[in-house]
Each structure stands twice: as structure tokens, then as C-alpha cells.
Amino acid sequence: MDILLLEKALEASTNSIVFTDANGKITYVNPAFIRTTGYEAEEVLGKNPSVLKSGEVPRSEYENLWKTIKSGNTWIGTFHNRKKNGTLFWERATIFPIISEEGKISHFVSIKEDISSEKHALEMLQAVVRSNRLLLESANLEETIQQILGIFGRACEVDRAYLFAIEKQGNREIPELTIQSEWNSGSFLPQIDNPELKNLRTDGNTFGKWIERLK
């Protein structure tokens, strides 16, 4: 009965739970792991949890992790991992060893919580603080705006960020949108001179509702 209760608890947990053997090979993953990572159980069983590595975590962090749990202690930290579809995400992890009756490590247990939303909110708050400081200390507004677009572009993990101006062109009654500044991650060609992104009408479904919402 106790085993059945434990199994139900593991299956119902909203946190990803991973069991590995003493060599670090995965022996069990719960449904939350599958939902979070996009990997089916059969795709990771027998493999190392490094299947989730993104390359964003320093090697020294993993060395410290293994040193800690192999010595019989619990490691608590964060990972910037990669899902099966390539999406990066943040996890807060607690990893500890299971000691057998003979006093040897038989398994490792990892309990992980997806904290991507929490990290994103913090990064956005830091971006706002940095941007406000830049504006207050700015000696060149144009350069500062470019820096701020870059700050928010990286914080939002996008490839382009724009500053649009809403202005009337000539005798036209309806204001139009014009790109003033562009930040580009380098993954795509700049679009600031794209004629299709100049003098965009603001009274249609494309931008009209968006502008009203922001007002």
C-alpha cells in the first residue's frame, strides 16, 4: 500500500521528479517531467539528465553538483535547461542521494520546479531599472534608446525590438506609425529601412486596437 501511495504522489506531483541510478542513468521520470520537457519517458530512460543541457550553465556548476551529492549531501540550485523542441527554460532543483542499507549510494532523486515565469519577471524588472537609470544619465538620447531596445530585446528573448512614433503625415487626419529605432540580435537582416514598415495606418485591425489598448 505504501508503494502505491508513493507512486500516486509521484504521478500527481506538479514538480518534475527524476530518479537515476548510482551512475546517473535515468530510471524513472514522472508525468510532470514529460509535460515540462516534451520528452517521453522512453526517450530518456537509460540516459543521463544531461540530455536537457542547454550549454548555458557553467561546467563548474555541474562539478559542484556531483561533488555534493556523491558525498551524501543535498544540492539545491538552478538550471537553464533546454526542452526537446529547443526552448530554453529555468528550473529550481533539489537533488539528493538515496543510501542503501549497506551505506552505499543506490540512486539519486531530483525534484525540479519550472521557474521560467519567475525568472522572466525578475529579468523584466531589472531591464526596467537599468533602462530608467540610462535615461536619467543619458547625454545622447538616440544612443540610449538603442541601448534600451537591446536591454528589452534580450530580456524578452526576441530577435528584434523597435521604437515606433505615432505621427501625422502631411494633411492626413489619421496618424501613422513610423519606425524610429531598431535593435537587432544579428540573426536577421535589419528592417528599419523596409518601406513596408513605414507610414503604417493606425485605423485598421493591424495596429488600431493595439494603439487604443496602449493608450
For each residue, the residues with C-beta under 8 A, 3 or more apart:
1: 4 5
2: 5 6
3: 6 7
4: 1 7 8
5: 1 2 8 9
6: 2 3 9 10
7: 3 4 10 11
8: 4 5 11 12
9: 5 6 12 13
10: 6 7 13 17 28 30
11: 7 8 30 31
12: 8 9
13: 9 10 17 30 32
14: 32
15: 32 111 112 113
16: 29 30 32 33 36 37 91 110 111 112 113 114
17: 10 13 28 29 30 32 33 109 110 111 112
18: 26 28 29 30 33 49 109 110 112
19: 26 27 28 29 107 108 109 110
20: 23 24 25 26 27 48 49 107 108 110
21: 24 25 27 106 107 108
22: 104 105 106 107 108
23: 20
24: 20 21 48 49 108
25: 20 21 46 47 48
26: 18 19 20 29 44 45 46 47 48 49
27: 19 20 21 45 107
28: 10 17 18 19 45
29: 16 17 18 19 26 33 34 39 41 44 45
30: 10 11 13 16 17 18 33 34
31: 11 34 35
32: 13 14 15 16 17 35 36
33: 16 17 18 29 30 36 37 39 112
34: 29 30 31 37 38 39 40 41
35: 31 32
36: 16 32 33 83 89 91 112 114
37: 16 33 34 52 81 83 84
38: 34 83 84 85
39: 29 33 34 43 44 51 83 84
40: 34 43 44
41: 29 34 44 45
42: 45
43: 39 40 47 84
44: 26 29 39 40 41 47 51
45: 26 27 28 29 41 42
46: 25 26
47: 25 26 43 44 51
48: 20 24 25 26 51
49: 18 20 24 26 52 110
50: 53
51: 39 44 47 48
52: 37 49 79 81 82 83
53: 50 57 81 82
54: 57 80 81 82 88
55:
56: 80 88
57: 53 54 61 62 79 80
58: 61 62
59: 62 63
60: 63 64
61: 57 58 64 65 77
62: 57 58 59 65 66
63: 59 60 66 67
64: 60 61 67 68 75
65: 61 62 68 69 75 77 95
66: 62 63 69 70
67: 63 64 70 71
68: 64 65 71 73 74 75
69: 65 66 72 73 74 75 95 96 97 108
70: 66 67 97 105
71: 67 68
72: 69 97 99 105
73: 68 69 96 97
74: 68 69 94 95 96
75: 64 65 68 69 93 94 95 96
76: 92 93 94 95
77: 61 65 92 93
78: 90 91 92 93 115
79: 52 57 90 91 93 112
80: 54 56 57 88 89 90
81: 37 52 53 54 88 89 90 91
82: 52 53 54 86 87 88 89
83: 36 37 38 39 52 86 87 88 89
84: 37 38 39 43
85: 38
86: 82 83
87: 82 83
88: 54 56 80 81 82 83 157
89: 36 80 81 82 83 114 116
90: 78 79 80 81 114 115 116 118 119
91: 16 36 78 79 81 112 113 114 115
92: 76 77 78 112 113 115
93: 75 76 77 78 79 110 111 112 113
94: 74 75 76 110 111 112
95: 65 69 74 75 76 108 109 110 111
96: 69 73 74 75 108 109
97: 69 70 72 73 105 107 108 109
98: 105 106 107 108 109
99: 72 103 104 105 106
100: 103 104 105 106
101:
102:
103: 99 100
104: 22 99 100
105: 22 70 72 97 98 99 100 108
106: 21 22 98 99 100
107: 19 20 21 22 27 97 98
108: 19 20 21 22 24 69 95 96 97 98 105
109: 17 18 19 95 96 97 98
110: 16 17 18 19 20 49 93 94 95
111: 15 16 17 93 94 95
112: 15 16 17 18 33 36 79 91 92 93 94
113: 15 16 91 92 93
114: 16 36 89 90 91 117
115: 78 90 91 92 118 119
116: 89 90 119 120
117: 114 120 121
118: 90 115 121 122
119: 90 115 116 122 123
120: 116 117 123 124 155
121: 117 118 124 125
122: 118 119 125 126
123: 119 120 126 127 155
124: 120 121 127 128 155 156
125: 121 122 128 129
126: 122 123 129 130 155
127: 123 124 130 131 151 152 155
128: 124 125 131 132
129: 125 126 132 133
130: 126 127 133 134 151
131: 127 128 134 135 148 151 152
132: 128 129 135 136
133: 129 130 136 137
134: 130 131 137 138 144 147 148 151
135: 131 132 138 144 148
136: 132 133
137: 133 134
138: 134 135 141 143 144
139:
140: 143 144
141: 138 144 145
142: 145 146 181
143: 138 140 146 147
144: 134 135 138 140 141 147 148
145: 141 142 148 149 163 180 181
146: 142 143 149 150 181 183
147: 134 143 144 150 151
148: 131 134 135 144 145 151 152
149: 145 146 152 153 161 162 163 181 182 183
150: 146 147 153 154 161 183
151: 127 130 131 134 147 148 154 155
152: 127 131 148 149 155 156 161
153: 149 150 156 158 159 160 161 183 185
154: 150 151 157 185
155: 120 123 124 126 127 151 152
156: 124 152 153 161
157: 88 154
158: 153 161 185
159: 153 184 185 187 188
160: 153 182 183 184 185 188 191
161: 149 150 152 153 156 158 182 183
162: 149 179 180 181 182 183 192
163: 145 149 179 180 181 182
164: 177 178 179 180
165: 177 178 180
166: 175 176 177 202 211
167: 175 176 178
168: 172 173 174 175 176
169: 172 176 199
170:
171:
172: 168 169 176
173: 168
174: 168 201 202 203
175: 166 167 168 202
176: 166 167 168 169 172 199 200 201 202
177: 164 165 166 199 200 202 207
178: 164 165 167 198 199 200
179: 162 163 164 182 191 192 197 198
180: 145 162 163 164 165
181: 142 145 146 149 162 163 192
182: 149 160 161 162 163 179 190 191 192
183: 146 149 150 153 160 161 162
184: 159 160 187 188 189 190 191
185: 153 154 158 159 160 188
186:
187: 159 184
188: 159 160 184 185 191
189: 184
190: 182 184 193
191: 160 179 182 184 188 194 197
192: 162 179 181 182 197
193: 190
194: 191 197 198
195: 198
196:
197: 179 191 192 194 200
198: 178 179 194 195
199: 169 176 177 178
200: 176 177 178 197 206 207
201: 174 176 204 206 207
202: 166 174 175 176 177 207 208 211
203: 174 208
204: 201 207 208
205: 208 209
206: 200 201 210
207: 177 200 201 202 204 210 211
208: 202 203 204 205 211 212
209: 205 212 213
210: 206 207 213 214
211: 166 202 207 208 214 215
212: 208 209 215
213: 209 210
214: 210 211
215: 211 212
